[in-house]
């Protein structure tokens, strides 16, 4: 009897946690952010997707050294952040 009660309590707690997490994610997705602001202003996400695509290609063609790959993705991160932040200013 106590095993089934424990299982039901665990299931109830799991359901409550899942509902709270879903509500939290819905609230976070509703908040404005740089990507949402840039899309609302009519700017496409093509720059971000293009840099990620070029980064994947550059990573595949890069020499085996890890430093080159780190520089590539660091530059991509800077380009994407600048693009997103300039969308927020306008």
N, CA, C and O atoms as CSV, one atom per row, in Angstrom:
chain,resi,resn,atom,element,x,y,z
A,1,UNK,N,N,0.828,-1.192,0.000
A,1,UNK,CA,C,0.000,0.000,0.000
A,1,UNK,C,C,0.869,1.250,0.000
A,1,UNK,O,O,0.581,2.192,-0.739
A,2,UNK,N,N,1.933,1.285,0.815
A,2,UNK,CA,C,2.766,2.490,0.892
A,2,UNK,C,C,3.564,2.697,-0.386
A,2,UNK,O,O,3.869,3.836,-0.741
A,3,UNK,N,N,3.910,1.612,-1.088
A,3,UNK,CA,C,4.635,1.751,-2.355
A,3,UNK,C,C,3.772,2.444,-3.402
A,3,UNK,O,O,4.259,3.294,-4.148
A,4,UNK,N,N,2.502,2.088,-3.460
A,4,UNK,CA,C,1.627,2.723,-4.442
A,4,UNK,C,C,1.364,4.178,-4.058
A,4,UNK,O,O,1.221,5.033,-4.931
A,5,UNK,N,N,1.300,4.463,-2.750
A,5,UNK,CA,C,1.124,5.841,-2.297
A,5,UNK,C,C,2.359,6.671,-2.645
A,5,UNK,O,O,2.238,7.808,-3.101
A,6,UNK,N,N,3.538,6.104,-2.431
A,6,UNK,CA,C,4.775,6.806,-2.789
A,6,UNK,C,C,4.851,7.056,-4.293
A,6,UNK,O,O,5.253,8.136,-4.726
A,7,UNK,N,N,4.474,6.082,-5.070
A,7,UNK,CA,C,4.505,6.232,-6.524
A,7,UNK,C,C,3.530,7.310,-6.974
A,7,UNK,O,O,3.849,8.108,-7.856
A,8,UNK,N,N,2.336,7.339,-6.372
A,8,UNK,CA,C,1.367,8.373,-6.735
A,8,UNK,C,C,1.856,9.755,-6.323
A,8,UNK,O,O,1.654,10.727,-7.050
A,9,UNK,N,N,2.502,9.851,-5.156
A,9,UNK,CA,C,3.036,11.149,-4.715
A,9,UNK,C,C,4.141,11.613,-5.645
A,9,UNK,O,O,4.201,12.789,-6.005
A,10,UNK,N,N,5.027,10.687,-6.042
A,10,UNK,CA,C,6.104,11.042,-6.968
A,10,UNK,C,C,5.534,11.499,-8.304
A,10,UNK,O,O,6.009,12.474,-8.886
A,11,UNK,N,N,4.514,10.792,-8.791
A,11,UNK,CA,C,3.895,11.184,-10.054
A,11,UNK,C,C,3.256,12.567,-9.944
A,11,UNK,O,O,3.340,13.372,-10.871
A,12,UNK,N,N,2.622,12.835,-8.815
A,12,UNK,CA,C,2.007,14.145,-8.606
A,12,UNK,C,C,3.044,15.248,-8.562
A,12,UNK,O,O,2.849,16.320,-9.136
A,13,UNK,N,N,4.143,14.984,-7.880
A,13,UNK,CA,C,5.226,15.972,-7.793
A,13,UNK,C,C,5.849,16.190,-9.167
A,13,UNK,O,O,6.132,17.324,-9.552
A,14,UNK,N,N,6.063,15.101,-9.906
A,14,UNK,CA,C,6.618,15.219,-11.252
A,14,UNK,C,C,5.713,16.066,-12.144
A,14,UNK,O,O,6.194,16.906,-12.905
A,15,UNK,N,N,4.407,15.845,-12.048
A,15,UNK,CA,C,3.461,16.626,-12.849
A,15,UNK,C,C,3.510,18.109,-12.482
A,15,UNK,O,O,3.471,18.973,-13.358
A,16,UNK,N,N,3.596,18.397,-11.184
A,16,UNK,CA,C,3.648,19.793,-10.743
A,16,UNK,C,C,4.930,20.469,-11.218
A,16,UNK,O,O,4.907,21.621,-11.652
A,17,UNK,N,N,6.039,19.756,-11.135
A,17,UNK,CA,C,7.314,20.308,-11.596
A,17,UNK,C,C,7.268,20.552,-13.101
A,17,UNK,O,O,7.736,21.587,-13.576
A,18,UNK,N,N,6.711,19.613,-13.849
A,18,UNK,CA,C,6.617,19.775,-15.298
A,18,UNK,C,C,5.739,20.970,-15.662
A,18,UNK,O,O,6.074,21.723,-16.576
A,19,UNK,N,N,4.618,21.154,-14.957
A,19,UNK,CA,C,3.747,22.298,-15.228
A,19,UNK,C,C,4.440,23.615,-14.898
A,19,UNK,O,O,4.326,24.587,-15.644
A,20,UNK,N,N,5.159,23.644,-13.774
A,20,UNK,CA,C,5.874,24.864,-13.397
A,20,UNK,C,C,6.968,25.183,-14.409
A,20,UNK,O,O,7.170,26.347,-14.755
A,21,UNK,N,N,7.673,24.163,-14.884
A,21,UNK,CA,C,8.725,24.372,-15.867
A,21,UNK,C,C,8.147,24.864,-17.189
A,21,UNK,O,O,8.715,25.753,-17.823
A,22,UNK,N,N,7.015,24.288,-17.608
A,22,UNK,CA,C,6.357,24.746,-18.839
A,22,UNK,C,C,5.931,26.207,-18.721
A,22,UNK,O,O,6.096,26.980,-19.665
A,23,UNK,N,N,5.386,26.586,-17.572
A,23,UNK,CA,C,4.971,27.977,-17.364
A,23,UNK,C,C,6.185,28.908,-17.395
A,23,UNK,O,O,6.120,30.000,-17.958
A,24,UNK,N,N,7.290,28.473,-16.789
A,24,UNK,CA,C,8.516,29.278,-16.786
A,24,UNK,C,C,9.035,29.476,-18.212
A,24,UNK,O,O,9.403,30.587,-18.594
A,25,UNK,N,N,9.062,28.398,-18.993
A,25,UNK,CA,C,9.546,28.509,-20.373
A,25,UNK,C,C,8.633,29.391,-21.212
A,25,UNK,O,O,9.114,30.158,-22.046
A,26,UNK,N,N,7.328,29.294,-21.003
A,26,UNK,CA,C,6.399,30.141,-21.751
A,26,UNK,C,C,6.634,31.607,-21.422
A,26,UNK,O,O,6.580,32.458,-22.311
A,27,UNK,N,N,6.894,31.912,-20.154
A,27,UNK,CA,C,7.186,33.295,-19.764
A,27,UNK,C,C,8.486,33.780,-20.384
A,27,UNK,O,O,8.566,34.913,-20.859
A,28,UNK,N,N,9.505,32.926,-20.382
A,28,UNK,CA,C,10.802,33.312,-20.942
A,28,UNK,C,C,10.709,33.533,-22.454
A,28,UNK,O,O,11.341,34.446,-22.986
A,29,UNK,N,N,9.934,32.713,-23.139
A,29,UNK,CA,C,9.804,32.861,-24.579
A,29,UNK,C,C,9.005,34.100,-24.948
A,29,UNK,O,O,9.163,34.635,-26.046
A,30,UNK,N,N,8.160,34.554,-24.053
A,30,UNK,CA,C,7.356,35.746,-24.326
A,30,UNK,C,C,8.158,37.031,-24.122
A,30,UNK,O,O,7.773,38.086,-24.628
A,31,UNK,N,N,9.275,36.952,-23.382
A,31,UNK,CA,C,10.091,38.141,-23.130
A,31,UNK,C,C,10.807,38.567,-24.409
A,31,UNK,O,O,11.257,37.726,-25.187
A,32,UNK,N,N,10.907,39.865,-24.617
A,32,UNK,CA,C,11.628,40.326,-25.805
A,32,UNK,C,C,13.137,40.118,-25.650
A,32,UNK,O,O,13.693,40.308,-24.569
A,33,UNK,N,N,13.765,39.738,-26.708
A,33,UNK,CA,C,15.205,39.550,-26.713
A,33,UNK,C,C,15.783,40.113,-28.002
A,33,UNK,O,O,15.033,40.597,-28.850
A,34,UNK,N,N,17.084,40.061,-28.165
A,34,UNK,CA,C,17.702,40.654,-29.348
A,34,UNK,C,C,17.263,39.999,-30.657
A,34,UNK,O,O,17.037,40.695,-31.647
A,35,UNK,N,N,17.140,38.680,-30.676
A,35,UNK,CA,C,16.732,38.021,-31.903
A,35,UNK,C,C,15.274,38.344,-32.217
A,35,UNK,O,O,14.934,38.606,-33.370
A,36,UNK,N,N,14.419,38.328,-31.211
A,36,UNK,CA,C,13.011,38.660,-31.416
A,36,UNK,C,C,12.873,40.107,-31.878
A,36,UNK,O,O,12.057,40.403,-32.751
A,37,UNK,N,N,13.671,41.017,-31.297
A,37,UNK,CA,C,13.604,42.426,-31.698
A,37,UNK,C,C,14.065,42.602,-33.143
A,37,UNK,O,O,13.468,43.377,-33.889
A,38,UNK,N,N,15.106,41.902,-33.542
A,38,UNK,CA,C,15.600,42.038,-34.911
A,38,UNK,C,C,14.595,41.473,-35.909
A,38,UNK,O,O,14.425,42.028,-36.995
A,39,UNK,N,N,13.935,40.386,-35.560
A,39,UNK,CA,C,12.937,39.825,-36.455
A,39,UNK,C,C,11.708,40.715,-36.532
A,39,UNK,O,O,11.081,40.817,-37.587
A,40,UNK,N,N,11.353,41.365,-35.417
A,40,UNK,CA,C,10.199,42.261,-35.411
A,40,UNK,C,C,10.465,43.502,-36.257
A,40,UNK,O,O,9.529,44.089,-36.799
A,41,UNK,N,N,11.706,43.903,-36.375
A,41,UNK,CA,C,12.057,45.085,-37.158
A,41,UNK,C,C,12.256,44.755,-38.638
A,41,UNK,O,O,12.656,45.615,-39.423
A,42,UNK,N,N,11.982,43.537,-39.004
A,42,UNK,CA,C,12.078,43.169,-40.415
A,42,UNK,C,C,13.441,42.665,-40.831
A,42,UNK,O,O,13.669,42.415,-42.015
A,43,UNK,N,N,14.338,42.514,-39.903
A,43,UNK,CA,C,15.652,41.978,-40.246
A,43,UNK,C,C,15.578,40.461,-40.201
A,43,UNK,O,O,15.019,39.882,-39.269
A,44,UNK,N,N,16.130,39.844,-41.189
A,44,UNK,CA,C,16.083,38.387,-41.217
A,44,UNK,C,C,17.224,37.811,-40.388
A,44,UNK,O,O,18.180,38.503,-40.038
A,45,UNK,N,N,17.097,36.552,-40.094
A,45,UNK,CA,C,18.137,35.852,-39.338
A,45,UNK,C,C,19.179,35.274,-40.279
A,45,UNK,O,O,19.957,34.406,-39.882
A,46,UNK,N,N,19.207,35.743,-41.523
A,46,UNK,CA,C,20.134,35.216,-42.519
A,46,UNK,C,C,21.589,35.399,-42.155
A,46,UNK,O,O,22.421,34.545,-42.461
A,47,UNK,N,N,21.906,36.512,-41.501
A,47,UNK,CA,C,23.303,36.751,-41.113
A,47,UNK,C,C,23.758,35.694,-40.114
A,47,UNK,O,O,24.839,35.121,-40.248
A,48,UNK,N,N,22.921,35.447,-39.115
A,48,UNK,CA,C,23.280,34.464,-38.088
A,48,UNK,C,C,23.386,33.076,-38.706
A,48,UNK,O,O,24.350,32.354,-38.454
A,49,UNK,N,N,22.402,32.703,-39.510
A,49,UNK,CA,C,22.437,31.379,-40.127
A,49,UNK,C,C,23.596,31.249,-41.109
A,49,UNK,O,O,24.210,30.187,-41.215
A,50,UNK,N,N,23.891,32.321,-41.820
A,50,UNK,CA,C,25.011,32.297,-42.758
A,50,UNK,C,C,26.350,32.129,-42.063
A,50,UNK,O,O,27.202,31.366,-42.519
A,51,UNK,N,N,26.535,32.847,-40.953
A,51,UNK,CA,C,27.810,32.720,-40.240
A,51,UNK,C,C,27.960,31.339,-39.623
A,51,UNK,O,O,29.064,30.796,-39.575
A,52,UNK,N,N,26.865,30.771,-39.153
A,52,UNK,CA,C,26.944,29.417,-38.590
A,52,UNK,C,C,27.257,28.405,-39.697
A,52,UNK,O,O,28.045,27.481,-39.496
A,53,UNK,N,N,26.639,28.585,-40.855
A,53,UNK,CA,C,26.938,27.695,-41.977
A,53,UNK,C,C,28.380,27.804,-42.429
A,53,UNK,O,O,29.043,26.798,-42.680
A,54,UNK,N,N,28.864,29.042,-42.531
A,54,UNK,CA,C,30.269,29.225,-42.897
A,54,UNK,C,C,31.210,28.682,-41.823
A,54,UNK,O,O,32.278,28.153,-42.131
A,55,UNK,N,N,30.804,28.819,-40.566
A,55,UNK,CA,C,31.617,28.279,-39.476
A,55,UNK,C,C,31.712,26.770,-39.525
A,55,UNK,O,O,32.773,26.200,-39.271
A,56,UNK,N,N,30.595,26.114,-39.854
A,56,UNK,CA,C,30.617,24.657,-39.976
A,56,UNK,C,C,31.528,24.225,-41.115
A,56,UNK,O,O,32.281,23.259,-40.986
A,57,UNK,N,N,31.454,24.943,-42.228
A,57,UNK,CA,C,32.312,24.638,-43.367
A,57,UNK,C,C,33.783,24.885,-43.024
A,57,UNK,O,O,34.648,24.067,-43.338
A,58,UNK,N,N,34.054,26.009,-42.382
A,58,UNK,CA,C,35.437,26.324,-42.007
A,58,UNK,C,C,35.981,25.323,-40.996
A,58,UNK,O,O,37.161,24.975,-41.033
A,59,UNK,N,N,35.113,24.857,-40.085
A,59,UNK,CA,C,35.550,23.858,-39.111
A,59,UNK,C,C,35.899,22.553,-39.804
A,59,UNK,O,O,36.871,21.895,-39.435
A,60,UNK,N,N,35.121,22.174,-40.797
A,60,UNK,CA,C,35.398,20.931,-41.524
A,60,UNK,C,C,36.693,21.031,-42.319
A,60,UNK,O,O,37.409,20.042,-42.473
A,61,UNK,N,N,36.995,22.230,-42.827
A,61,UNK,CA,C,38.193,22.395,-43.655
A,61,UNK,C,C,39.425,22.826,-42.859
A,61,UNK,O,O,40.526,22.872,-43.408
A,62,UNK,N,N,39.254,23.141,-41.573
A,62,UNK,CA,C,40.362,23.646,-40.756
A,62,UNK,C,C,41.380,22.543,-40.482
A,62,UNK,O,O,41.045,21.358,-40.464
A,63,UNK,N,N,42.620,22.953,-40.272
A,63,UNK,CA,C,43.626,21.960,-39.886
A,63,UNK,C,C,43.278,21.376,-38.516
A,63,UNK,O,O,42.366,21.848,-37.837
A,64,UNK,N,N,44.004,20.367,-38.137
A,64,UNK,CA,C,43.673,19.633,-36.918
A,64,UNK,C,C,43.888,20.438,-35.641
A,64,UNK,O,O,43.471,19.998,-34.570
A,65,UNK,N,N,44.517,21.588,-35.724
A,65,UNK,CA,C,44.764,22.398,-34.531
A,65,UNK,C,C,43.475,22.962,-33.957
A,65,UNK,O,O,42.650,23.502,-34.695
A,66,UNK,N,N,43.297,22.844,-32.669
A,66,UNK,CA,C,42.092,23.344,-32.013
A,66,UNK,C,C,42.042,24.850,-31.916
A,66,UNK,O,O,40.961,25.426,-31.797
A,67,UNK,N,N,43.193,25.500,-31.964
A,67,UNK,CA,C,43.225,26.955,-31.830
A,67,UNK,C,C,42.556,27.632,-33.022
A,67,UNK,O,O,41.889,28.654,-32.861
A,68,UNK,N,N,42.728,27.073,-34.208
A,68,UNK,CA,C,42.118,27.658,-35.406
A,68,UNK,C,C,40.607,27.605,-35.306
A,68,UNK,O,O,39.924,28.575,-35.633
A,69,UNK,N,N,40.089,26.488,-34.859
A,69,UNK,CA,C,38.639,26.331,-34.716
A,69,UNK,C,C,38.104,27.292,-33.660
A,69,UNK,O,O,37.030,27.867,-33.837
A,70,UNK,N,N,38.826,27.469,-32.583
A,70,UNK,CA,C,38.410,28.418,-31.542
A,70,UNK,C,C,38.375,29.845,-32.091
A,70,UNK,O,O,37.452,30.597,-31.778
A,71,UNK,N,N,39.346,30.225,-32.888
A,71,UNK,CA,C,39.352,31.557,-33.490
A,71,UNK,C,C,38.181,31.736,-34.452
A,71,UNK,O,O,37.554,32.795,-34.486
A,72,UNK,N,N,37.895,30.712,-35.220
A,72,UNK,CA,C,36.787,30.780,-36.176
A,72,UNK,C,C,35.473,31.019,-35.439
A,72,UNK,O,O,34.725,31.934,-35.782
A,73,UNK,N,N,35.193,30.203,-34.436
A,73,UNK,CA,C,33.924,30.323,-33.727
A,73,UNK,C,C,33.884,31.564,-32.838
A,73,UNK,O,O,32.808,32.103,-32.581
A,74,UNK,N,N,35.024,32.015,-32.374
A,74,UNK,CA,C,35.064,33.274,-31.629
A,74,UNK,C,C,34.687,34.450,-32.514
A,74,UNK,O,O,33.932,35.333,-32.106
A,75,UNK,N,N,35.221,34.454,-33.735
A,75,UNK,CA,C,34.870,35.519,-34.679
A,75,UNK,C,C,33.395,35.459,-35.044
A,75,UNK,O,O,32.748,36.499,-35.172
A,76,UNK,N,N,32.861,34.276,-35.209
A,76,UNK,CA,C,31.437,34.129,-35.516
A,76,UNK,C,C,30.586,34.652,-34.367
A,76,UNK,O,O,29.587,35.334,-34.593
A,77,UNK,N,N,30.973,34.338,-33.153
A,77,UNK,CA,C,30.216,34.819,-31.988
A,77,UNK,C,C,30.210,36.341,-31.934
A,77,UNK,O,O,29.178,36.947,-31.646
A,78,UNK,N,N,31.350,36.960,-32.208
A,78,UNK,CA,C,31.436,38.427,-32.183
A,78,UNK,C,C,30.557,39.022,-33.287
A,78,UNK,O,O,29.817,39.973,-33.036
A,79,UNK,N,N,30.628,38.482,-34.488
A,79,UNK,CA,C,29.814,38.990,-35.599
A,79,UNK,C,C,28.328,38.880,-35.277
A,79,UNK,O,O,27.572,39.829,-35.487
A,80,UNK,N,N,27.912,37.733,-34.771
A,80,UNK,CA,C,26.498,37.536,-34.459
A,80,UNK,C,C,26.029,38.439,-33.325
A,80,UNK,O,O,24.922,38.975,-33.384
A,81,UNK,N,N,26.840,38.613,-32.309
A,81,UNK,CA,C,26.457,39.501,-31.199
A,81,UNK,C,C,26.336,40.948,-31.653
A,81,UNK,O,O,25.402,41.647,-31.261
A,82,UNK,N,N,27.265,41.396,-32.468
A,82,UNK,CA,C,27.186,42.772,-32.978
A,82,UNK,C,C,25.942,42.941,-33.823
A,82,UNK,O,O,25.256,43.957,-33.711
A,83,UNK,N,N,25.639,41.972,-34.662
A,83,UNK,CA,C,24.451,42.055,-35.506
A,83,UNK,C,C,23.177,42.105,-34.662
A,83,UNK,O,O,22.274,42.892,-34.945
A,84,UNK,N,N,23.105,41.268,-33.628
A,84,UNK,CA,C,21.912,41.247,-32.780
A,84,UNK,C,C,21.792,42.520,-31.949
A,84,UNK,O,O,20.690,43.034,-31.760
A,85,UNK,N,N,22.907,43.026,-31.457
A,85,UNK,CA,C,22.851,44.223,-30.617
A,85,UNK,C,C,22.541,45.481,-31.427
A,85,UNK,O,O,21.911,46.405,-30.913
A,86,UNK,N,N,22.970,45.525,-32.673
A,86,UNK,CA,C,22.616,46.692,-33.487
A,86,UNK,C,C,21.136,46.684,-33.821
A,86,UNK,O,O,20.550,47.744,-34.041
A,87,UNK,N,N,20.525,45.521,-33.863
A,87,UNK,CA,C,19.078,45.443,-34.088
A,87,UNK,C,C,18.327,46.002,-32.893
A,87,UNK,O,O,17.238,46.554,-33.053
A,88,UNK,N,N,18.879,45.871,-31.724
A,88,UNK,CA,C,18.230,46.357,-30.504
A,88,UNK,C,C,18.274,47.882,-30.417
A,88,UNK,O,O,17.363,48.491,-29.857
A,89,UNK,N,N,19.308,48.501,-30.957
A,89,UNK,CA,C,19.456,49.954,-30.883
A,89,UNK,C,C,18.513,50.689,-31.812
A,89,UNK,O,O,18.111,51.815,-31.515
A,90,UNK,N,N,18.154,50.087,-32.915
A,90,UNK,CA,C,17.339,50.766,-33.919
A,90,UNK,C,C,15.889,50.743,-33.592
A,90,UNK,O,O,15.077,51.277,-34.348
